[in-house]
Amino acid sequence: MTASVVAAELARLTPRDRLLLNLLDQHSTFTTDHLAQLAFGSLGRARNRLNLLYTRSILDRFRHYQRPGSQAWRWTLGPVGAALLAAGRGATMPRPAAVRDSTARLAMSPRLNHLLATNGFFVALTAHARTRSGVQLARWWNETRCREATGNLVRPDGHGVWVTGGRAVPFWLEMDLGTETVGRVADKLTGYAALGTRRAYPVAFWLPTITREANLHAHLSRAGLPAGVSVATGADDYAAAHGGPAGPVWRIPGDPTRLTLVDLPGTATGDGAPWDG
């Protein structure tokens, strides 16, 4: 990797290419469909551009064997893309072999499906906001950024600030794929009670099925909630037919009514700026 290669690519990058690099830098990997929703008008246009960036080593991709059919590509930074980001920070450009090693580790990570599900949640919100005036995902933090903000008291999978019509709703995301007991899932709330009022955002549990959601609510009704912690739950299978995570899919413990994301506890912001407690 030479400085001349990086300099040549700088002249060819579009603003959307730069957006893709920043998203992958912050959130590691997305599927083709994710990136189409985030930055393109159609899946076909997304495929064409992503494949071109792949041939120039700006992006890399991987997928696992799957039959019947083919698994969607998972996209990540390529050697040139990683070098471009490093150059922008004034950092040493990484060796191509190191970037390839990072991609291989990501492809084999046991947390890959969890990461893709978490990113998919925020992609759905971003896609919803792209077509609506006055609606915005004003903040989207990855797990590492969340830990930095909370002093490792908790380990949220993500954090967002959802803005609609001048009302901002901050939340912590806990992504559940059904691999733990609901008791273990509920135990995560203990750490949130230690955050204090400045970071006392609602904890949003996103569960795979409405049945598992009901089981979690039953457990919470027996065990109760830690003082100062508010919780909302949504189920992926229910949300698929009711507008996704932005729609009327959220339940508060003890109340069967379904709320939209903007109806969760939040604050009026006036100018729609992210709320920080």
Buried (B, 14 or more C-beta within 10 A) or exposed (E): BEEEBBEEBEEEBEEEBBEBBEBBBEBBBBBBBBBBBBBBEEEEEBBEBBEEBBEBBBBBBBBEEEEEEEEBBBBBBBBBBBBBBBBBEEEEBBEBEEBBEBBEEBBEEEEBEBBBBBBBBBBBBBBBBBEEEEBBBBBBBBBEBBBEBBEEBBEBBBBBBBBBEEBBBBBBBBBBBEEEEBEEBBEBBEBBBBBEEEBBBBBBBBBBBBEBBBBBBEBBEEEEBBEEBBBBBBBBEBBEEBBBBBBBBBBBBEEEEBBBBBBBEBEEBEEBEBBEE
